[in-house]
């Protein structure tokens, strides 16, 4: 179970990208996200656990994928086994506002026009070369006997000192399939009946990929500093 350490938010899935028109007639490219509804599965308190957080569940898990300890945990909470379970660390005063089994919708958490941070797992690209992975431009010449070298990364030697290859050298390797967070995306519109939010710009991951949407941390910090 992952832990989200910032502002309150929701779990959801990426539905896809589209575009909408503003009142001024401008086109805005947006990503549609099914944000919730999420169910409060459990609560963490400072007195019992040393920190305060909400455990939110999203979706519905297949019965065969839920083991007995998990089934007992969800049965005690009186909720169906969710597809995803994650913790959102919040101040204890915020945690006390919710009850176990309560359903949370995006209209209760977000407002149109605010900025959000969206986290997800990027698409896996497999083993990729340096041109695709690091935007190398390729070999500088195709003449003077150079052949079958146009897309290579070049030499990696570092001379007698230090006599080794530094860690983090840009080389071919696994690309994608990592946790990515895109910050400060504007929430353009909320569709409360469908529990869908439209976020300006792109978000990581494929369609139906699990993502986390929460209030923008940097924007909140700047607003707090200004006040």
Residue pairs with C-beta under 8 A, 6 or more apart in sequence:
1 55
1 85
1 86
1 87
2 86
2 87
3 53
3 86
3 87
3 89
4 86
4 87
4 88
4 89
4 119
4 212
4 214
5 89
6 89
6 117
6 214
6 215
6 217
7 90
7 214
7 215
7 216
7 217
7 220
8 54
8 88
8 90
8 94
8 109
8 214
8 215
9 88
9 109
9 116
9 212
9 213
9 214
9 215
10 35
10 36
10 38
10 56
10 58
10 104
10 106
10 109
10 212
10 213
10 214
11 35
11 36
11 38
11 56
11 57
11 58
11 84
11 86
11 210
11 211
11 212
11 213
12 33
12 34
12 35
12 36
12 58
12 197
12 210
12 211
12 212
12 213
13 33
13 34
13 59
13 208
13 209
13 210
13 211
14 31
14 32
14 33
14 120
14 203
14 205
14 206
14 207
14 208
14 209
14 211
15 31
15 32
15 33
15 34
15 196
15 207
15 208
16 31
16 32
16 207
17 29
17 30
17 31
17 32
17 202
18 29
18 30
18 32
18 198
19 27
19 28
19 29
19 30
20 27
20 28
20 30
20 188
20 189
20 198
21 27
21 28
22 28
28 188
28 200
29 200
29 201
29 202
30 188
30 189
30 198
30 199
30 200
30 201
31 198
31 199
31 201
31 202
31 203
32 196
32 197
32 198
33 118
33 196
33 197
33 198
33 199
33 203
33 211
33 213
34 194
34 195
34 196
35 106
35 110
35 195
35 196
35 197
35 213
36 58
36 103
36 104
36 105
36 106
36 195
37 103
37 104
37 105
37 195
38 56
38 57
38 58
38 103
38 104
39 56
39 57
39 58
39 79
39 80
39 82
39 101
39 102
39 103
39 104
40 54
40 55
40 56
40 98
40 99
40 100
40 101
40 102
40 103
40 104
41 55
41 56
41 57
41 74
41 77
41 79
41 82
41 85
41 100
42 54
42 55
42 73
42 77
42 100
43 52
43 53
43 54
43 55
43 95
43 98
43 100
44 51
44 52
44 53
44 54
44 55
44 87
44 95
45 52
45 92
45 95
46 52
46 92
51 89
52 89
52 90
52 91
52 92
52 94
52 95
53 87
53 88
53 89
53 90
53 95
54 87
54 88
54 90
54 95
54 98
55 85
55 86
55 87
56 85
56 86
56 87
56 88
56 104
57 79
57 81
57 82
57 83
57 84
57 85
58 82
58 83
58 84
58 210
59 82
59 83
59 84
60 80
60 81
60 82
60 83
61 81
61 82
61 83
63 81
66 74
66 81
70 81
71 81
74 80
74 81
74 82
77 100
77 101
78 100
78 101
79 100
79 101
83 210
84 210
86 212
88 214
98 104
105 192
105 195
106 190
106 192
106 195
106 196
106 197
106 213
107 190
107 192
110 116
110 187
110 190
110 197
110 213
110 215
111 187
111 190
112 187
112 188
112 189
112 190
113 186
113 187
113 188
114 186
114 187
114 215
114 216
114 219
115 184
115 185
115 186
115 187
115 215
115 216
115 219
116 184
116 185
116 187
116 199
116 213
116 214
116 215
116 216
117 181
117 182
117 183
117 184
117 185
117 213
117 214
117 215
117 216
117 217
118 181
118 182
118 185
118 199
118 203
118 204
118 211
118 212
118 213
119 179
119 180
119 181
119 182
119 204
119 211
119 212
119 214
120 179
120 180
120 203
120 204
120 205
120 209
120 210
120 211
120 212
121 177
121 178
121 179
121 180
121 204
121 205
121 209
121 210
122 176
122 177
122 178
122 179
122 180
122 204
122 205
123 176
123 177
123 204
123 205
123 206
124 175
124 176
124 177
125 132
125 133
125 175
125 176
125 177
126 174
126 175
126 176
127 172
127 173
127 174
127 175
128 172
128 173
128 174
128 175
129 151
129 153
129 172
130 136
130 151
130 152
130 153
130 170
130 171
130 172
131 137
131 138
131 151
132 175
133 170
133 172
133 173
133 175
134 170
136 153
136 170
138 150
138 151
139 146
139 149
139 150
139 151
139 152
142 150
153 170
153 171
153 172
156 165
156 169
156 171
157 165
158 164
158 165
158 166
180 204
180 205
181 204
182 201
182 202
182 203
182 204
183 216
183 217
183 218
184 216
184 218
184 219
185 199
185 200
185 201
185 203
185 216
186 199
186 200
186 201
187 197
187 198
187 199
187 200
188 198
188 199
188 200
189 197
189 198
190 196
190 197
190 198
191 197
191 198
197 213
199 213
203 211
204 211
205 211
